[in-house]
Amino acid sequence: MTKREYHNEINRRFYDFINHNYKDYEINDEMGGRILLVDKDDNIIEYHQSQHTVETYGWHAEDEDKVKDHADDMRNFLNTFIISQVKKEYEEAKT
């Protein structure tokens, strides 16, 4: 597995996770290296495809906790399950 394949695999698994668990978010990929996840109330969660980070901004006051909770869940799943598993597979492929 090359480094490019490593990053692509992390991104693919993250998108699968979003599509399965957060169907109320639309994926907007017009930002270059970033993906915007936008819900029906225009709350935004940003995913950086090369750094594999999740950030929130532009939420409405009444949805702030929900959006932050969603971003925290996404970030935790990304770091705990996706990145660690792909990293393990990447390291095993190098040997």
N, C-alpha and C positions, 0 to 999 in steps of 0.2 A: 504494500500500500504506500503510495507516494504521499507527500505532504498535502498536495492538492486533493487527492482522494480522501485523505483524513478530514480536511475541512469540509469537503462536499458531503461526506457521510454524516458528520455532525449536523450540518444544515438540513439534510434530508430527514434525519430522525427528528429534529426539532419541528420541522414543518408537519410531519406525520402526527406528532404529539399535539400540535396546535389544531390541526384539522379534525382530530378525533375528540379532543377535550374542550376546545374553545370555538365551537361552531358559530358563535355570535360575533366573532371577529373576522373582518375581511382582511385578506393579505394584500397589501399594496407594495409592489416591488419597484417603484419608480424612483427610488432614492440612491441608486448606485449600489454601494456596499451595505446599505441598510434596508431592512424590511419594516414597514409600518403595519401594525395590527390595529385596525380601527373598528370600534364597535358602532352600533346604531346611533349612539349619542355623541359620536365623534371623539370619544376617549381614545387616546393613542398609547400604544406600547411599542417601543422601538427595539428591534433585534439587529445587532451588528454582526454581519455574516463572517467576517474574518477574525474579530476579537471574541465572538460568541458571548456577547453581553446583552442583557435585557434592561431597558430603562423605561420610565414612564414620564410623560409630560402632557400638558394641555387637558387634564381631566376636569370635569365639572365638579363643583364642590359636593353635590349630593352623591356623586359616584366615586369620590376619592378613595375611600377605604376599599371598595370592591375592585377598583382598577389596580391599586397597590397590592392587594391580596393576589389578584391574577398574575401580576408581574412577579411577585415573590414566588408563587407556585411554579411559574414558568422557569424562573432563574434557578430555583432549587432542583427541579427535575433535570434541567439542562446540565447543571454542574454535578449532581449526584449520580445520575443514571447515564445520560447520553455521553457526556465528555469522558467520564471515567471508563465507560465500556469501550468506546471507540479508541481511546488512548491505549487501553490494554490490548485490543486487537492490533493496533498499529505497532506496538512494541513486540508483540508475538510475531508479526509478519516480518520484522527486521531481523529476527534470529533464524 
